[in-house]
Amino acid sequence: MKAMIMAAGVGSRLDPLTRTLPKPMVPIQDKPLMEHIINLLRHYGIRDIIANLHYLPGVIKSYFGDGSGFGVKLFYSEEQNLMGTAGGVKNNEWFLDETFVVISGDALTDIDLADFARYHRQKKALATIALKRVEEVERFGVVVTGEAGKITAFQEKPRKEEALSNLVNTGIYIFEPEIFKYIPEHQVYDFGKQLFPLLVKEGLPFYGYPMDGYWRDIGTLESYRQAREDAACGKVKLCAALTNISVISGE
């Protein structure tokens, strides 16, 4: 299995931190957030990784290099103009030629990727979204699923009283390479606004995986502060604390 880290965002809501740092490089426990993501991927046996870059790409490239110092092979895809979430992934179709994980570069998580991959395979899914139960649904994209976990609808930042679910999109996905048939070339194209509604409309095997464990989007200064506190008191299992976890296999 391969992986792509979405690391192209500007992170304007984290100003002034992001005046000199790309959002994936803000520190958590004295390491850049993206290093924790790479450690998580490596922990589950995923060592072929590509990251899309846009804002201050040199900061990320100079820190991680080719990934060898972090136990992975790391490639980069620089976007002169942002291509949207799905468009950015489409640019790397040449690399993502087997089942692959897409993970947001602005979230802290200890998701069990082995269990996530098992669920994806058991469902024979084309695409699977990791979902997290939250209280503040109005801050996120809400995902509605049927009894078997198949995704049936989305709500973008609904008011709490109007939300049809408390499961939200974490920005962590598993795709089969066949997904590229549904993403147009050389176009700005978005997962949430375009690709995912298309998959629902076409009735394709598109599932939601309710994840256990920790997840927090680090999109605001308040959320970033909370993530730092959670890491300091052990609410999130960073790589050094993870033990006895099975690596992802193709079984």
N, C-alpha and C positions, 0 to 999 in steps of 0.2 A: 504493500500500500504506500502511496505517495501523499504529500500534503502541500497545500498552498496557504501561506499566511497573508491575510489582507492587511497590508502595511502602508497603503498609499494616502491615507487620510491626513488632513491638515491639523485637525484637533484645535480649532479656534476657541472652543468652549473651555479648553484647559489653559488658555492664556493667563498668566505670563510664562507658565512652564514650557509651552510649545513655541516660544519665540526662538529658541535655539535648539530645541529637540523635537524630532518627530514624535507623535503620540505613542508609538510602540516602544519608545526609548525612555519613557518616564520611569523613575526607579521605584521598585518594590523590594524591600529587604536588601537594599544595596545592589540590586541587579536590575537591568532594564526589563520591563514587562515582557518584551519579545524573547528575552533569554529564558524566562520561565515557560513560555509557550514552546520554545524549541526543546527545552528539557523534558516537558511533558510528552511531546511527540517522540523524542528519542527513547524515553522510558517505555513506550508501548511499541518499540521496534520500528518506528517510522524514521528513516534516515535520509530519504530523498525529498528535499523540501525546496519550494520556490516561493519567493516573496515579491509581491508587486510594490513598487516604490514610486513616489511622486514628490513629496515634500521633504526637503533636506535629505535626499537619498544618500549622500556621501557619509552622513553620520552613521547610518545603519551599516553601510558597506565597510566602512573603516573599522567598525567594532567587531562585526561577525566574520568578515572576509569570506572565504569559501566554506566556512562552517566546520573545517577540520578540527579547530580548537575546541569545538563544542560537540564533537562526536557525530557530526552529520555532514551531508553534502548539500550545500546551500547555493541556490541559483537566484538570480534577480531578473525582474522584468520591470524596466523603468517606463512609466507612462508620462509622456510629455503633456498630454491632455487626459484628464481622468475619464475612464471609459465606463464608469458605473461598476457595481459589484460583479454582475454576471459578465459584462464586457471585459473586465479585467481578467477574469478567469479564462474566458474564451481566448484571449491573447496567448495563453499558455497551453493550448490544446496539444501542442507538440510534445510537451513534457508530461502532461497528465493523461497518460495512455493506459492506465489501469484504475481500479477502484481508488478513489482519493478522498481525502479529508480537506475541507476548507474551514479555516478557523480565523476569526476576527483578531486582528492585532491590537485591539483596544479593550480586551476583556481578560480578567483574571479568573482562572478556573482550574479545578482538579478533576474534571470529567473523566469517567472510566471509559477510555476510548475502545478498549477491548470489548466491553459489554455493548457499547454503541454499535460497533462493527458487527457483532453477533446478531443484534436486532435487525440491522440493515440487511444482512444476508438471509436471515430467517424469513423476512417479509418479501424477499426477492425484489427489493425496491430499486427503482431508478434513482430516487433521491430521498434522503431522510434528513429531517431537521431535528437537532437536539432542542428540547423544550424545557423550560424551567417554570415552576409555579412561583408567582410573585403576588404581593399585595397591591403594589402601585401599578396596575395594568395600564393606566393612562400614559405612562412613560414609554410604552413598548408596543411592538407589533404583536397582537394577540392571534393565536392559532387555534382553530376549532378542528377537532378530530372526531371521527366516528368510533364505534365500539372497538373495531379491530385496529385502530390507530391510524387509519387512512385520513389524510388531511382533506377537509371539506370546505373550509372557508378561512378568510383572514379578516381581521379588523385592525386598522392602523390607529393606535393610541386612543382607544375608546374611553368614554367616561365610565367610571367603575360600575354605575348602575346599568349601563348599556352593554357591558362586556359579556360575551357569550362563553367565555372561558377565562381562566386565570393562568393559562399556559402561554408563555411568550417565547418568541424567536430569540435564541441566544447568539445567532451568527456563527454557529458551528454546524457543518453539514457533511454528509457523506454522499458522494455521487458516483455513478457509473459513467465511464467515458461516453456512453451513448447520449448523455445529457447535452453534448455539444451540438446535436442535431437540432436542438430547440433554441439555440442562442445564435442570433445573426452575427455575421462577421463585420468588423470595422464599423460598429455602431455602439453608441452609449446605450447600455442595456442593464437593467436592474433586477436583482433577484426578487425583492418584495413587490415591486410595482408591476413587473412584466413577466418574468419567467415563472414564478410560483403560481400566479393566477392562471397562466396558460396550462401548467401541469394539472391543476384542479379541473379546469374546463375540459381538457382532453381525457380526463379520467385515468391518467397514467398512474403507475404504482409509486405513490408519493406519500411518505409516512412521517409521523411525528414520534420522536423518542423522548418520553418524559424522563429526564435525567435526575439522578441523585447527585449528591456532592455539591460543591461550591461553584457559584458563577456570579460575577458582578461585572457589568459594563462600566468601563472607566471613561465616561464621556463628559463628565463635569468635575469641577474641583471638589464638590461635596462627595461625589461617588468615589473619586480617587482617594480622598482622605479616609473614607470608610474602608476601602480596600486595603490601605496601608495598615489601618488598625486591625482589620481582620487577619492579615498576614502576621502581624506582630503577636497576636494572641492565639494563633494556631487554628483559626476557623477554616482556613484553606490549607490543604496539604500540598505544600510546594514539593518539588521533585525530591529534595533530600529526605523528606519525611515519608515518601511513598515506598512501600515495601510489599513483597509477595504478590505482585500484580502480573498476570499473564500477558505476554506480548501478543499483538494481533497476529493471527495466522490466516491462511487462506482457506481453512477448513469450513 
